[in-house]
């Protein structure tokens, strides 16, 4: 499929039953996961943390748009369900009691209402029973992934940490992985009793210029593109400077750029094409301030 075979709003899929999304949409399609040096290492370390079973807590941080949520989705998919029970919470704008209710619901595989277990004692009792009967008794291990964890109140973070205290003499029953923006590290330093429990830490950084090109090529191939890489060197240089290697910003520029390329029936992305996109995004506040990195 050439560049004109791609559609900015509906891609022609590699599989009729499970087609990929358009190449530059911000989706959680794990096929679009790009294992850059940083993202690949983060995934490897977090899988090790889960498989080790005795490291307690892990921490993944990264700037907005750096790919934390897609990495969490890939991590969740790659954790072995025969040996582990997975809980993945996408938004942590909840207090401890509500987070506990969500954790219990996911372990049970059915939605519990607050009225089903109205107080903290009841929810903790159900959680401990599930942890014992459905996890430990079957030789499995619970992994809890908490995304957007910088939103959790300090008292609730302390309470969540206490779940890792539920162990036997010989093994830990659960691993807790906190995922969030850089300020999460600052918040944790206010809670030494939580911060000291974190056995593994990783911070996602932006892509390098070479990785930016590889990232774009990967997304195009996943969407079905075939042929020569449709970016000029000048366009790539501009893309990297405008996005600063942040995957979400790369997608933003390329999605609009692809629409322009298709409408004009062009066969590649040029500096002129992307320059118009970048200037328009900056003019309307949809990209980094122009003054911070003038074209």
MIDOSE-1310 file (N, C-alpha, C; in nm, 2 decimals, decimal comma, always signed):
residues 295
xxxx	+0,08/-0,12/+0,00/+0,00/+0,00/+0,00/+0,09/+0,12/+0,00; +0,07/+0,21/-0,10/+0,14/+0,34/-0,10/+0,08/+0,44/-0,01; +0,13/+0,56/-0,01/+0,09/+0,67/+0,08/-0,06/+0,71/+0,06; -0,10/+0,70/-0,07/-0,24/+0,74/-0,10/-0,33/+0,63/-0,06
xxxx	-0,28/+0,51/-0,03/-0,37/+0,40/+0,02/-0,40/+0,41/+0,17; -0,33/+0,50/+0,24/-0,36/+0,53/+0,38/-0,47/+0,63/+0,39; -0,55/+0,62/+0,49/-0,65/+0,72/+0,51/-0,64/+0,78/+0,65; -0,64/+0,91/+0,66/-0,62/+0,97/+0,79/-0,73/+0,94/+0,89
xxxx	-0,84/+0,89/+0,84/-0,95/+0,86/+0,94/-1,00/+0,72/+0,94; -0,96/+0,64/+0,83/-1,00/+0,50/+0,83/-0,90/+0,42/+0,75; -0,82/+0,34/+0,81/-0,71/+0,27/+0,74/-0,76/+0,15/+0,68; -0,69/+0,11/+0,57/-0,71/-0,02/+0,51/-0,63/-0,12/+0,59
xxxx	-0,69/-0,22/+0,65/-0,62/-0,30/+0,74/-0,54/-0,41/+0,68; -0,44/-0,46/+0,76/-0,37/-0,58/+0,73/-0,45/-0,70/+0,75; -0,55/-0,70/+0,83/-0,64/-0,81/+0,86/-0,78/-0,76/+0,86; -0,87/-0,82/+0,78/-1,00/-0,77/+0,76/-1,08/-0,78/+0,90
xxxx	-1,04/-0,88/+0,98/-1,11/-0,90/+1,10/-1,06/-0,81/+1,21; -0,94/-0,76/+1,20/-0,88/-0,68/+1,31/-0,79/-0,58/+1,25; -0,85/-0,48/+1,17/-0,76/-0,39/+1,10/-0,70/-0,29/+1,20; -0,58/-0,24/+1,17/-0,52/-0,14/+1,25/-0,58/-0,01/+1,23
xxxx	-0,57/+0,08/+1,33/-0,62/+0,21/+1,32/-0,54/+0,30/+1,22; -0,58/+0,42/+1,18/-0,49/+0,50/+1,10/-0,35/+0,52/+1,17; -0,25/+0,54/+1,09/-0,11/+0,53/+1,15/-0,08/+0,63/+1,26; -0,14/+0,74/+1,27/-0,10/+0,84/+1,36/-0,21/+0,88/+1,47
xxxx	-0,31/+0,79/+1,48/-0,41/+0,81/+1,58/-0,35/+0,77/+1,72; -0,39/+0,84/+1,82/-0,34/+0,80/+1,96/-0,44/+0,70/+2,02; -0,41/+0,57/+1,98/-0,49/+0,46/+2,03/-0,41/+0,37/+2,12; -0,47/+0,27/+2,17/-0,40/+0,18/+2,26/-0,38/+0,04/+2,18
xxxx	-0,38/+0,05/+2,05/-0,35/-0,07/+1,97/-0,21/-0,11/+2,00; -0,19/-0,22/+2,06/-0,05/-0,26/+2,10/+0,04/-0,29/+1,98; -0,02/-0,31/+1,86/+0,07/-0,33/+1,74/+0,15/-0,20/+1,71; +0,10/-0,09/+1,76/+0,17/+0,04/+1,73/+0,28/+0,07/+1,84
xxxx	+0,29/-0,02/+1,94/+0,40/+0,00/+2,04/+0,54/+0,00/+1,97; +0,62/+0,10/+1,99/+0,75/+0,11/+1,93/+0,85/+0,09/+2,05; +0,93/-0,02/+2,04/+1,02/-0,04/+2,15/+1,15/+0,03/+2,13; +1,15/+0,16/+2,15/+1,27/+0,25/+2,15/+1,36/+0,20/+2,26
xxxx	+1,48/+0,25/+2,27/+1,57/+0,21/+2,37/+1,51/+0,22/+2,51; +1,44/+0,34/+2,53/+1,38/+0,36/+2,66/+1,26/+0,28/+2,68; +1,17/+0,28/+2,59/+1,04/+0,20/+2,60/+1,07/+0,05/+2,61; +1,16/+0,00/+2,53/+1,19/-0,14/+2,54/+1,25/-0,18/+2,67
xxxx	+1,34/-0,09/+2,72/+1,40/-0,13/+2,85/+1,30/-0,12/+2,97; +1,21/-0,02/+2,96/+1,11/+0,00/+3,06/+1,02/-0,13/+3,06; +0,98/-0,17/+2,95/+0,89/-0,29/+2,94/+0,96/-0,41/+3,00; +1,09/-0,43/+2,96/+1,17/-0,54/+3,01/+1,18/-0,54/+3,16
xxxx	+1,21/-0,42/+3,22/+1,23/-0,41/+3,36/+1,10/-0,44/+3,44; +0,99/-0,39/+3,38/+0,86/-0,40/+3,45/+0,81/-0,55/+3,45; +0,84/-0,61/+3,33/+0,81/-0,76/+3,33/+0,89/-0,84/+3,43; +1,02/-0,80/+3,44/+1,10/-0,87/+3,54/+1,05/-0,84/+3,68
xxxx	+1,00/-0,72/+3,71/+0,95/-0,69/+3,84/+0,83/-0,78/+3,87; +0,74/-0,79/+3,77/+0,62/-0,87/+3,79/+0,65/-1,02/+3,81; +0,75/-1,07/+3,73/+0,78/-1,21/+3,73/+0,86/-1,25/+3,85; +0,94/-1,15/+3,91/+1,02/-1,18/+4,03/+0,93/-1,21/+4,15
xxxx	+0,82/-1,14/+4,16/+0,72/-1,16/+4,27/+0,75/-1,11/+4,40; +0,88/-1,07/+4,43/+0,92/-1,03/+4,56/+0,98/-0,89/+4,57; +0,95/-0,81/+4,47/+1,01/-0,68/+4,47/+0,91/-0,57/+4,52; +0,78/-0,61/+4,54/+0,69/-0,52/+4,61/+0,63/-0,41/+4,52
xxxx	+0,70/-0,31/+4,49/+0,65/-0,19/+4,42/+0,74/-0,15/+4,31; +0,69/-0,10/+4,20/+0,76/-0,04/+4,09/+0,71/+0,10/+4,06; +0,79/+0,18/+3,99/+0,75/+0,31/+3,95/+0,79/+0,34/+3,81; +0,69/+0,38/+3,73/+0,72/+0,43/+3,59/+0,67/+0,57/+3,57
xxxx	+0,76/+0,66/+3,54/+0,72/+0,80/+3,51/+0,76/+0,84/+3,37; +0,70/+0,95/+3,33/+0,74/+1,01/+3,20/+0,66/+1,13/+3,17; +0,71/+1,22/+3,09/+0,64/+1,34/+3,05/+0,50/+1,31/+2,99; +0,41/+1,41/+2,98/+0,29/+1,39/+2,91/+0,31/+1,36/+2,77
xxxx	+0,25/+1,25/+2,72/+0,26/+1,22/+2,58/+0,38/+1,13/+2,55; +0,45/+1,08/+2,65/+0,57/+1,00/+2,63/+0,54/+0,85/+2,60; +0,42/+0,81/+2,61/+0,38/+0,67/+2,58/+0,36/+0,58/+2,70; +0,33/+0,64/+2,81/+0,32/+0,56/+2,93/+0,20/+0,46/+2,92
xxxx	+0,08/+0,52/+2,88/-0,04/+0,44/+2,87/-0,03/+0,33/+2,78; +0,03/+0,35/+2,66/+0,04/+0,24/+2,56/+0,14/+0,13/+2,62; +0,24/+0,18/+2,69/+0,33/+0,08/+2,75/+0,26/+0,00/+2,85; +0,18/+0,07/+2,93/+0,10/-0,01/+3,03/+0,01/-0,11/+2,97
xxxx	-0,05/-0,07/+2,86/-0,14/-0,17/+2,78/-0,06/-0,29/+2,74; +0,06/-0,26/+2,68/+0,15/-0,37/+2,64/+0,19/-0,46/+2,75; +0,23/-0,40/+2,86/+0,27/-0,47/+2,98/+0,16/-0,56/+3,03; +0,04/-0,50/+3,04/-0,08/-0,58/+3,08/-0,10/-0,70/+2,99
xxxx	-0,08/-0,68/+2,86/-0,10/-0,79/+2,77/+0,00/-0,90/+2,78; +0,12/-0,86/+2,82/+0,23/-0,96/+2,82/+0,25/-1,03/+2,95; +0,19/-0,99/+3,05/+0,19/-1,06/+3,18/+0,12/-1,19/+3,17; +0,18/-1,30/+3,20/+0,13/-1,43/+3,18/+0,01/-1,46/+3,27
xxxx	-0,11/-1,48/+3,21/-0,23/-1,50/+3,29/-0,24/-1,63/+3,36; -0,15/-1,73/+3,32/-0,15/-1,86/+3,39/-0,08/-1,85/+3,52; +0,01/-1,75/+3,53/+0,09/-1,74/+3,66/+0,05/-1,61/+3,74; -0,02/-1,52/+3,67/-0,05/-1,39/+3,73/-0,20/-1,36/+3,72
xxxx	-0,25/-1,28/+3,81/-0,38/-1,21/+3,80/-0,35/-1,06/+3,78; -0,41/-1,00/+3,68/-0,38/-0,87/+3,64/-0,50/-0,77/+3,67; -0,46/-0,66/+3,73/-0,56/-0,55/+3,76/-0,50/-0,43/+3,70; -0,57/-0,36/+3,61/-0,52/-0,24/+3,55/-0,62/-0,12/+3,56
xxxx	-0,58/-0,02/+3,63/-0,67/+0,09/+3,66/-0,62/+0,21/+3,58; -0,70/+0,26/+3,49/-0,66/+0,36/+3,39/-0,66/+0,50/+3,44; -0,75/+0,53/+3,54/-0,75/+0,66/+3,59/-0,76/+0,66/+3,74; -0,67/+0,72/+3,81/-0,66/+0,71/+3,95/-0,73/+0,82/+4,03
xxxx	-0,83/+0,89/+3,97/-0,90/+0,99/+4,03/-1,00/+0,93/+4,13; -0,95/+0,85/+4,22/-1,04/+0,78/+4,31/-0,97/+0,78/+4,45; -1,05/+0,77/+4,55/-1,00/+0,75/+4,68/-0,96/+0,61/+4,71; -0,90/+0,58/+4,82/-0,85/+0,44/+4,84/-0,97/+0,34/+4,84
xxxx	-1,08/+0,38/+4,91/-1,20/+0,29/+4,91/-1,25/+0,25/+4,78; -1,26/+0,35/+4,69/-1,31/+0,33/+4,55/-1,21/+0,25/+4,47; -1,08/+0,28/+4,49/-0,98/+0,20/+4,42/-0,98/+0,05/+4,46; -1,00/+0,03/+4,59/-1,01/-0,10/+4,64/-1,13/-0,17/+4,58
xxxx	-1,24/-0,10/+4,57/-1,36/-0,16/+4,51/-1,34/-0,20/+4,36; -1,26/-0,12/+4,29/-1,23/-0,15/+4,15/-1,13/-0,27/+4,14; -1,04/-0,27/+4,23/-0,94/-0,39/+4,23/-1,02/-0,52/+4,26; -1,11/-0,52/+4,36/-1,19/-0,63/+4,39/-1,27/-0,68/+4,27
xxxx	-1,33/-0,58/+4,21/-1,42/-0,61/+4,09/-1,34/-0,67/+3,98; -1,22/-0,62/+3,95/-1,14/-0,68/+3,84/-1,09/-0,82/+3,88; -1,06/-0,84/+4,00/-1,02/-0,98/+4,04/-1,13/-1,08/+4,02; -1,25/-1,04/+4,07/-1,37/-1,12/+4,06/-1,42/-1,14/+3,92
xxxx	-1,39/-1,04/+3,83/-1,44/-1,04/+3,69/-1,58/-1,00/+3,68; -1,63/-0,93/+3,78/-1,77/-0,88/+3,78/-1,77/-0,74/+3,85; -1,86/-0,66/+3,81/-1,87/-0,52/+3,87/-1,94/-0,53/+4,00; -1,88/-0,48/+4,11/-1,94/-0,47/+4,24/-1,99/-0,32/+4,26
xxxx	-2,10/-0,30/+4,31/-2,15/-0,17/+4,34/-2,11/-0,13/+4,48; -2,09/+0,00/+4,51/-2,06/+0,04/+4,65/-2,15/-0,02/+4,75; -2,28/-0,04/+4,72/-2,37/-0,09/+4,82/-2,35/-0,24/+4,85; -2,27/-0,31/+4,76/-2,24/-0,45/+4,78/-2,15/-0,47/+4,90
xxxx	-2,06/-0,37/+4,92/-1,97/-0,37/+5,03/-1,94/-0,23/+5,07; -2,02/-0,18/+5,16/-2,03/-0,04/+5,18/-1,92/+0,03/+5,26; -1,84/-0,05/+5,34/-1,74/+0,01/+5,42/-1,60/-0,05/+5,39; -1,50/+0,02/+5,44/-1,36/-0,02/+5,41/-1,33/-0,16/+5,46
xxxx	-1,38/-0,19/+5,58/-1,35/-0,31/+5,65/-1,40/-0,43/+5,56; -1,52/-0,42/+5,51/-1,58/-0,52/+5,42/-1,50/-0,54/+5,29; -1,46/-0,43/+5,23/-1,38/-0,43/+5,11/-1,25/-0,50/+5,13; -1,18/-0,46/+5,24/-1,05/-0,52/+5,27/-1,07/-0,67/+5,30
xxxx	-1,17/-0,71/+5,36/-1,19/-0,85/+5,39/-1,21/-0,93/+5,26; -1,29/-0,87/+5,17/-1,32/-0,94/+5,04/-1,18/-0,95/+4,97; -1,11/-0,84/+4,97/-0,98/-0,84/+4,90/-0,89/-0,94/+4,95; -0,87/-0,95/+5,08/-0,78/-1,05/+5,14/-0,83/-1,19/+5,11
xxxx	-0,96/-1,22/+5,11/-1,01/-1,35/+5,07/-0,98/-1,39/+4,93; -1,00/-1,29/+4,84/-0,97/-1,31/+4,70/-0,82/-1,34/+4,68; -0,74/-1,26/+4,75/-0,60/-1,27/+4,73/-0,55/-1,41/+4,78; -0,61/-1,46/+4,88/-0,58/-1,59/+4,94/-0,63/-1,70/+4,85
xxxx	-0,76/-1,69/+4,81/-0,83/-1,81/+4,74/-0,80/-1,81/+4,59; -0,81/-1,69/+4,53/-0,80/-1,69/+4,38/-0,66/-1,66/+4,33; -0,57/-1,62/+4,42/-0,44/-1,58/+4,37/-0,34/-1,68/+4,44; -0,31/-1,66/+4,56/-0,21/-1,74/+4,63/-0,23/-1,89/+4,63
xxxx	-0,36/-1,93/+4,66/-0,39/-2,07/+4,66/-0,37/-2,15/+4,53; -0,37/-2,07/+4,42/-0,35/-2,13/+4,29/-0,21/-2,11/+4,24; -0,12/-2,06/+4,33/+0,02/-2,04/+4,29/+0,04/-1,92/+4,19; -0,06/-1,83/+4,20/-0,05/-1,71/+4,11/-0,01/-1,59/+4,19
xxxx	+0,01/-1,48/+4,12/+0,06/-1,36/+4,18/-0,02/-1,24/+4,12; -0,06/-1,15/+4,21/-0,14/-1,03/+4,16/-0,05/-0,92/+4,13; -0,08/-0,86/+4,01/-0,01/-0,74/+3,96/-0,11/-0,63/+3,95; -0,09/-0,52/+4,02/-0,18/-0,40/+4,01/-0,11/-0,29/+3,94
xxxx	-0,17/-0,24/+3,82/-0,11/-0,13/+3,75/-0,20/-0,01/+3,77; -0,14/+0,10/+3,83/-0,22/+0,22/+3,86/-0,17/+0,33/+3,77; -0,24/+0,37/+3,67/-0,20/+0,47/+3,58/-0,25/+0,61/+3,64; -0,19/+0,72/+3,59/-0,22/+0,85/+3,64/-0,21/+0,86/+3,79
xxxx	-0,11/+0,79/+3,85/-0,10/+0,78/+3,99/-0,06/+0,91/+4,06; -0,02/+1,01/+3,98/+0,01/+1,14/+4,04/-0,12/+1,21/+4,09; -0,23/+1,16/+4,06/-0,36/+1,22/+4,10/-0,41/+1,16/+4,23; -0,34/+1,06/+4,28/-0,38/+0,99/+4,41/-0,34/+1,08/+4,53
xxxx	-0,43/+1,10/+4,62/-0,40/+1,18/+4,74/-0,29/+1,11/+4,82; -0,21/+1,18/+4,90/-0,10/+1,12/+4,97/-0,15/+1,02/+5,07; -0,26/+1,05/+5,14/-0,31/+0,95/+5,24/-0,36/+0,82/+5,17; -0,41/+0,83/+5,05/-0,45/+0,72/+4,97/-0,34/+0,64/+4,92
xxxx	-0,23/+0,71/+4,88/-0,11/+0,64/+4,84/-0,05/+0,55/+4,95; -0,05/+0,61/+5,07/+0,00/+0,54/+5,19/-0,09/+0,41/+5,21; -0,22/+0,43/+5,20/-0,31/+0,32/+5,22/-0,29/+0,21/+5,11; -0,27/+0,25/+4,99/-0,25/+0,15/+4,88/-0,12/+0,07/+4,91
xxxx	-0,02/+0,14/+4,96/+0,10/+0,07/+4,99/+0,08/-0,04/+5,09; -0,01/-0,02/+5,18/-0,04/-0,12/+5,29/-0,09/-0,25/+5,23; -0,14/-0,25/+5,11/-0,18/-0,38/+5,05/-0,07/-0,47/+5,03; +0,05/-0,42/+5,01/+0,17/-0,50/+4,99/+0,21/-0,57/+5,11
xxxx	+0,15/-0,53/+5,23/+0,19/-0,60/+5,35/+0,13/-0,73/+5,37; +0,03/-0,76/+5,28/-0,04/-0,89/+5,29/+0,05/-1,00/+5,23; +0,12/-1,07/+5,31/+0,21/-1,17/+5,26/+0,21/-1,30/+5,35; +0,27/-1,40/+5,30/+0,30/-1,52/+5,39/+0,44/-1,51/+5,43
xxxx	+0,48/-1,61/+5,51/+0,62/-1,61/+5,56/+0,72/-1,63/+5,44; +0,68/-1,69/+5,33/+0,77/-1,73/+5,23/+0,75/-1,65/+5,10; +0,64/-1,58/+5,08/+0,62/-1,52/+4,95/+0,53/-1,39/+4,97; +0,55/-1,30/+4,87/+0,46/-1,19/+4,86/+0,35/-1,22/+4,76
xxxx	+0,23/-1,17/+4,79/+0,11/-1,21/+4,71/+0,09/-1,11/+4,59; +0,14/-0,99/+4,60/+0,11/-0,89/+4,50/+0,23/-0,80/+4,47; +0,23/-0,74/+4,35/+0,32/-0,64/+4,31/+0,24/-0,52/+4,26; +0,28/-0,40/+4,31/+0,21/-0,28/+4,28/+0,30/-0,19/+4,19
xxxx	+0,25/-0,15/+4,07/+0,32/-0,06/+3,98/+0,25/+0,07/+3,97; +0,31/+0,18/+4,01/+0,26/+0,31/+4,00/+0,31/+0,38/+3,87; +0,22/+0,44/+3,79/+0,26/+0,50/+3,66/+0,20/+0,64/+3,66; +0,29/+0,73/+3,63/+0,24/+0,87/+3,63/+0,34/+0,97/+3,57
xxxx	+0,30/+1,10/+3,58/+0,38/+1,21/+3,53/+0,50/+1,23/+3,63; +0,60/+1,31/+3,59/+0,72/+1,33/+3,68/+0,69/+1,38/+3,82; +0,58/+1,46/+3,84/+0,55/+1,51/+3,97/+0,52/+1,39/+4,07; +0,49/+1,28/+4,02/+0,47/+1,16/+4,11/+0,59/+1,13/+4,19
xxxx	+0,71/+1,15/+4,13/+0,83/+1,12/+4,21/+0,84/+1,22/+4,33; +0,80/+1,35/+4,30/+0,81/+1,45/+4,41/+0,71/+1,41/+4,52; +0,59/+1,37/+4,48/+0,49/+1,33/+4,58/+0,53/+1,21/+4,66; +0,59/+1,12/+4,60/+0,64/+1,00/+4,68/+0,75/+1,03/+4,78
xxxx	+0,83/+1,13/+4,74/+0,93/+1,17/+4,84/+0,87/+1,23/+4,97; +0,75/+1,27/+4,96/+0,68/+1,32/+5,08/+0,63/+1,21/+5,17; +0,64/+1,09/+5,11/+0,60/+0,97/+5,18/+0,71/+0,87/+5,19; +0,81/+0,89/+5,28/+0,92/+0,80/+5,28/+0,88/+0,65/+5,30
xxxx	+0,78/+0,63/+5,38/+0,73/+0,49/+5,40/+0,68/+0,42/+5,28; +0,64/+0,50/+5,18/+0,60/+0,45/+5,05/+0,72/+0,44/+4,95; +0,79/+0,56/+4,95/+0,91/+0,57/+4,86/+1,01/+0,46/+4,88; +1,04/+0,43/+5,00/+1,14/+0,32/+5,03/+1,09/+0,18/+4,99
xxxx	+0,96/+0,17/+4,97/+0,91/+0,03/+4,92/+0,94/+0,01/+4,77; +0,97/+0,11/+4,70/+0,98/+0,10/+4,55/+1,11/+0,04/+4,52; +1,11/-0,08/+4,46/+1,23/-0,15/+4,43/+1,29/-0,12/+4,29; +1,20/-0,08/+4,20/+1,24/-0,05/+4,06/+1,18/+0,08/+4,01
xxxx	+1,26/+0,16/+3,96/+1,22/+0,29/+3,90/+1,26/+0,31/+3,76; +1,18/+0,37/+3,68/+1,22/+0,40/+3,54/+1,15/+0,52/+3,49; +1,23/+0,61/+3,43/+1,17/+0,73/+3,37/+1,18/+0,73/+3,22; +1,07/+0,74/+3,15/+1,07/+0,75/+3,01/+1,11/+0,89/+2,96
xxxx	+1,20/+0,89/+2,86/+1,25/+1,01/+2,80/+1,20/+1,02/+2,66; +1,22/+1,13/+2,60/+1,17/+1,15/+2,46/+1,26/+1,06/+2,36; +1,21/+1,04/+2,24/+1,28/+0,97/+2,14/+1,39/+1,06/+2,09; +1,50/+0,99/+2,04/+1,61/+1,06/+1,97/+1,57/+1,10/+1,83
xxxx	+1,65/+1,18/+1,76/+1,61/+1,20/+1,62/+1,60/+1,07/+1,53; +1,70/+0,98/+1,55/+1,69/+0,86/+1,48/+1,57/+0,77/+1,52; +1,54/+0,77/+1,65/+1,42/+0,69/+1,69/+1,29/+0,76/+1,64; +1,29/+0,89/+1,63/+1,17/+0,95/+1,57/+1,14/+0,90/+1,43
xxxx	+1,25/+0,89/+1,35/+1,23/+0,84/+1,21/+1,18/+0,70/+1,22; +1,24/+0,62/+1,31/+1,21/+0,48/+1,32/+1,07/+0,46/+1,37; +1,03/+0,55/+1,46/+0,89/+0,54/+1,52/+0,79/+0,57/+1,41; +0,81/+0,67/+1,32/+0,72/+0,70/+1,22/+0,71/+0,59/+1,12
xxxx	+0,83/+0,53/+1,08/+0,83/+0,42/+0,99/+0,75/+0,30/+1,04; +0,77/+0,27/+1,17/+0,70/+0,16/+1,24/+0,55/+0,18/+1,23; +0,50/+0,30/+1,26/+0,36/+0,32/+1,25/+0,30/+0,31/+1,11; +0,38/+0,36/+1,02/+0,33/+0,35/+0,88/+0,32/+0,20/+0,83
xxxx	+0,43/+0,13/+0,87/+0,43/-0,02/+0,83/+0,31/-0,09/+0,89; +0,29/-0,06/+1,02/+0,18/-0,13/+1,09/+0,04/-0,10/+1,03; +0,03/+0,02/+0,98/-0,10/+0,06/+0,91/-0,11/+0,00/+0,77; +0,00/-0,06/+0,72/-0,01/-0,12/+0,59/+0,07/-0,06/+0,48
xxxx	+0,14/+0,05/+0,51/+0,22/+0,12/+0,41/+0,34/+0,04/+0,36; +0,36/+0,04/+0,23/+0,47/-0,03/+0,17/+0,53/+0,07/+0,07; +0,66/+0,06/+0,06/+0,74/+0,15/-0,03/+0,84/+0,22/+0,04; +0,90/+0,32/-0,03/+1,01/+0,40/+0,02/+0,96/+0,49/+0,14
xxxx	+1,04/+0,51/+0,23/+1,00/+0,60/+0,35/+0,96/+0,74/+0,30; +0,84/+0,78/+0,32/+0,78/+0,90/+0,25/+0,81/+1,03/+0,32; +0,93/+1,04/+0,39/+0,96/+1,17/+0,45/+1,10/+1,21/+0,40; +1,11/+1,34/+0,36/+1,24/+1,39/+0,33/+1,32/+1,41/+0,45
xxxx	+1,45/+1,43/+0,44/+1,54/+1,45/+0,56/+1,50/+1,58/+0,63; +1,47/+1,68/+0,55/+1,43/+1,81/+0,60/+1,30/+1,80/+0,68; +1,20/+1,72/+0,63/+1,08/+1,71/+0,70/+1,10/+1,64/+0,83; +1,18/+1,54/+0,83/+1,21/+1,46/+0,96/+1,28/+1,55/+1,06
xxxx	+1,37/+1,64/+1,01/+1,44/+1,73/+1,10/+1,34/+1,82/+1,17; +1,25/+1,88/+1,09/+1,15/+1,97/+1,14/+1,05/+1,90/+1,23; +1,01/+1,77/+1,20/+0,92/+1,70/+1,28/+0,99/+1,67/+1,42; +1,11/+1,64/+1,42/+1,18/+1,62/+1,55/+1,19/+1,75/+1,63
xxxx	+1,23/+1,86/+1,57/+1,24/+1,98/+1,64/+1,10/+2,03/+1,69; +1,00/+2,01/+1,61/+0,87/+2,06/+1,65/+0,81/+1,97/+1,77; +0,83/+1,84/+1,76/+0,77/+1,75/+1,86/+0,86/+1,72/+1,97; +0,99/+1,75/+1,96/+1,09/+1,72/+2,06/+1,10/+1,57/+2,09
xxxx	+1,06/+1,49/+2,00/+1,06/+1,35/+2,02/+0,96/+1,29/+2,11; +0,85/+1,37/+2,14/+0,74/+1,32/+2,22/+0,64/+1,25/+2,13; +0,62/+1,12/+2,15/+0,53/+1,04/+2,06/+0,40/+1,10/+2,03; +0,33/+1,16/+2,14/+0,20/+1,21/+2,11/+0,21/+1,34/+2,02
xxxx	+0,31/+1,42/+2,04/+0,33/+1,53/+1,95/+0,37/+1,49/+1,81; +0,45/+1,39/+1,80/+0,48/+1,33/+1,66/+0,35/+1,29/+1,59; +0,27/+1,22/+1,66/+0,14/+1,18/+1,61/+0,05/+1,29/+1,57; +0,05/+1,40/+1,65/-0,04/+1,51/+1,62/+0,00/+1,58/+1,49
xxxx	+0,13/+1,60/+1,47/+0,18/+1,67/+1,35/+0,16/+1,58/+1,23; +0,20/+1,45/+1,24/+0,19/+1,36/+1,13/+0,04/+1,33/+1,09; -0,05/+1,33/+1,18/-0,19/+1,30/+1,15/-0,24/+1,41/+1,06; -0,22/+1,54/+1,10/-0,26/+1,65/+1,02/-0,19/+1,66/+0,89
xxxx	-0,05/+1,63/+0,90/+0,03/+1,63/+0,78/-0,02/+1,52/+0,67; -0,06/+1,40/+0,72/-0,10/+1,30/+0,63/-0,23/+1,34/+0,56; -0,32/+1,41/+0,63/-0,44/+1,46/+0,57/-0,41/+1,56/+0,46; -0,31/+1,64/+0,48/-0,27/+1,74/+0,38/-0,21/+1,66/+0,26
xxxx	-0,13/+1,57/+0,29/-0,06/+1,49/+0,18/-0,17/+1,42/+0,09; -0,27/+1,36/+0,16/-0,37/+1,29/+0,09/-0,46/+1,38/+0,00; -0,50/+1,50/+0,06/-0,58/+1,59/-0,01/-0,51/+1,65/-0,13; -0,38/+1,67/-0,12/-0,30/+1,73/-0,23/-0,25/+1,62/-0,32
xxxx	-0,28/+1,50/-0,29/-0,24/+1,38/-0,37/-0,08/+1,38/-0,39; -0,01/+1,41/-0,28/+0,13/+1,40/-0,28/+0,18/+1,26/-0,25; +0,31/+1,24/-0,28/+0,36/+1,10/-0,25/+0,45/+1,10/-0,13; +0,47/+1,21/-0,07/+0,56/+1,22/+0,05/+0,54/+1,34/+0,13
xxxx	+0,60/+1,34/+0,25/+0,59/+1,45/+0,34/+0,72/+1,54/+0,32; +0,70/+1,66/+0,29/+0,81/+1,75/+0,27/+0,82/+1,85/+0,39; +0,93/+1,93/+0,39/+0,94/+2,03/+0,49/+0,83/+2,14/+0,48; +0,80/+2,17/+0,35/+0,69/+2,27/+0,33/+0,56/+2,22/+0,39
xxxx	+0,53/+2,09/+0,36/+0,40/+2,04/+0,41/+0,40/+2,05/+0,57; +0,50/+2,00/+0,63/+0,50/+1,99/+0,78/+0,52/+2,13/+0,84; +0,59/+2,22/+0,77/+0,60/+2,36/+0,82/+0,47/+2,43/+0,84; +0,38/+2,41/+0,74/+0,25/+2,47/+0,74/+0,17/+2,41/+0,86
xxxx	+0,18/+2,28/+0,88/+0,11/+2,21/+0,99/+0,16/+2,26/+1,12; +0,29/+2,27/+1,14/+0,35/+2,31/+1,27/+0,31/+2,46/+1,30; +0,32/+2,54/+1,20/+0,29/+2,68/+1,22/+0,14/+2,70/+1,26; +0,05/+2,62/+1,20/-0,09/+2,63/+1,23/-0,12/+2,58/+1,37
xxxx	-0,05/+2,47/+1,41/-0,07/+2,42/+1,54/-0,02/+2,52/+1,65; +0,09/+2,58/+1,62/+0,15/+2,67/+1,72/+0,06/+2,80/+1,73; +0,01/+2,84/+1,61/-0,07/+2,96/+1,61/-0,20/+2,94/+1,70; -0,25/+2,82/+1,70/-0,37/+2,80/+1,78/-0,35/+2,73/+1,91
xxxx	-0,22/+2,73/+1,96/-0,19/+2,67/+2,09/-0,19/+2,52/+2,09; -0,18/+2,45/+1,98/-0,19/+2,31/+1,98/-0,06/+2,24/+1,98; +0,05/+2,31/+2,00/+0,18/+2,26/+2,00/+0,27/+2,34/+2,09; +0,40/+2,30/+2,11/+0,49/+2,38/+2,19/+0,49/+2,53/+2,14
xxxx	+0,52/+2,62/+2,23/+0,53/+2,76/+2,19/+0,64/+2,78/+2,09; +0,61/+2,86/+1,99/+0,71/+2,88/+1,88/+0,83/+2,95/+1,94; +0,81/+3,03/+2,04/+0,93/+3,10/+2,09/+1,03/+3,01/+2,16; +0,99/+2,90/+2,20/+1,08/+2,80/+2,27/+1,17/+2,73/+2,17
xxx	+1,12/+2,72/+2,04/+1,20/+2,65/+1,94/+1,16/+2,71/+1,81; +1,21/+2,83/+1,77/+1,16/+2,89/+1,65/+1,20/+2,82/+1,53; +1,12/+2,82/+1,43/+1,15/+2,75/+1,30/+1,25/+2,83/+1,22
